[in-house]
Amino acid sequence: MVKIKSAEEIELMRESALIVSKTLGMIAAEIKPGVNALHLDKLAEEFIRDHGAEPGFLGMYGFPNTLNMSPNAQVVHGIPNAEPLKDGDIISVDCGAVKNGYYGDHAYTFEIGEVAEETKKLLKVTKESLYIGIREFKLGNRVGDVGFAIQNYCESHGYGVVRELVGHGLGKKLHESPEMPNYGRRGRGKKFVNGMTVAIEPMINMGTKNIKQLKDGWTILTADGKPSAHFEHDVALINGKPELLSTFQYIYDALGIESDEEDEFRPTKVQS
């Protein structure tokens, strides 16, 4: 059952999403060679609590940390550890926060120092596919339209689209209906209506789409050991169009990046 949100609920979700956005911005300023994921995880937990929210992942399904931190060939659900990040690494940082009973949940894959050009391209294409998918989250379209758009774009670059892990509805629960795969067929699946809120999150591998899981029961890796990228936004369907509840702008401010990629998904200003 898809839970349709009121305008008031969507604003509460935006507040939660922006706490995650600010947390990722804080992480962006701290993440560099020599820093370890456990240190960043502790900073994130303190930051979220200082902003009047609770970590959304900590303890959920038994997960032991605030952040999912997945370097290099890890796709998602990596457990932070004390191993220092190295120059040339990439790492997906997936963060959740809950405030006023509603979840925010999104992710960004960071470059650590100087990253190989082919890896930079993987990150670029994966992030582009996120916005390509978000454009299809509009009134009258269906789940398969989003998945098809992401799959078609990433596979056209020769990348593998993970099948076993998908985006999802978002609200009072971290995982609500509908599931939002990053693959699919046009015109298939649940139809989109105003008030739907989802997390769209391409998980794209440089090589095979196939994955495996570590014995820790959490960490997902690419089956061939090649890098994987992961980007995620929280999106609401408002007045027939997708509107971002989350933002990467805090990350870009920390890293000195200029971008207008989110502009089309912001509310239209009403002329007075």
Secondary structure, DSSP 8 states (H G I E B T S, - for coil): ------HHHHHHHHHHHHHHHHHHHHHHHH--TT-BHHHHHHHHHHHHHHTT-EESSTTGGG--SSEEEEETTEEE-----S-B--TT-EEEEEEEEEETTEEEEEEEEEE-SS--HHHHHHHHHHHHHHHHHHHT-STT-BHHHHHHHHHHHHHTTT-EE-SS--EEE-SSSSSEEEEE-S---TT-S-B--TT-EEEE--EEESS-S-EEE-TTSS-EEETT---EEE-BEEEEEETTEEEESS-SHHHHHHHT----TTGGGS------
